[in-house]
């Protein structure tokens, strides 16, 4: 289990997690089987109950998060997922809640459980990579980011994140420079463009 960073900032995030989490684009409904032995009318009533309960639970979770009650927010979000809510949307909310509470190991558990069921979701894989970087697991972060870029080679933020991970890990090869340059090529006016250029100047001739 990854050690949790302390509230005092003993393990400060190496990357700006909020930036990465805001780029998540989600939307998928999981499938649920009907209980055996129920009549068609009972199955229909249960389906309606699930559909009506999940949005209400999600709304309660977001309301709790908005006032800083992150533990209760997490509980409502988990309940919304179990009630048949939008799984991708809910896992995004769960990650944001846990990151806001600096509970990175819990957030990583949610992310990897989701990725086990949805291995092609590179948005959540990217979020997981940044959290591994924040907790100091740079090799795992690098592995995940490289996989993201195999699937989405033109994702500018993923290039910047990988360059950051490589530099934090003391990589002295040209790989970090290459990814910073690729970021600047894809997003020359991006939020991290100034930092990427500064890093390249520091390591230049």
Steps between C-alpha positions, in 0.01 A plus 500: 500500500631846411561727802257788517645853484453698818281808528812701583631453147780254584435337165411791274354403161760505225240586237197727505237233548205734468613596151513140386170402662312780327573354157309181566228444242266229622162341435395135508225299662584158645271204445309338783334161498149441633446279800380153413140415577362853484197576287528742209311763700731461800809524279362816343428655841853414618650653187305821551607511865866462402478771238331744735722423799837539330461864387371599844795332671743663257344838570533444874863400455578814304318713758703343781823559309407864438488566876819306571340185644721275291444178695122525461546598135696182439230291668226650284704456183568134574130450569415672170729262317340198665157639410588490131638849446731614225816310592749720317349819635492362852859375498609844379318657796647244739852576382445873539357455852784275615769723348346806667525309830860395418397133515702391200514127583120484519468693174745260336295204621191644332693578182658157466178316583333698224787437256475127569143514364574764234861448386464732199412812699814708454352800681480311827839339431645850461346608831642189669845578358499851644398365841780243492735788420362700792571214740853454367439181300672638193565168326130410517403849384739474206364160402141626497581819312692310234196278454277806472723647230503174307124538466490882472834625364365853442387560858707804594444484877609137509831596335552776757414266788742235375777758459435609860515142629823433310664814637383427855652154466838644402484372144801650320409372154339707226155351567379774733609766251323315222172492689524867598565588137205290392281676754606838361438382145147386585415779745733799443276729707401237756488561873834324550676644194709749696621231741582261216707768321681590821591137562638466152710815542647371825618178340604657171857570386 
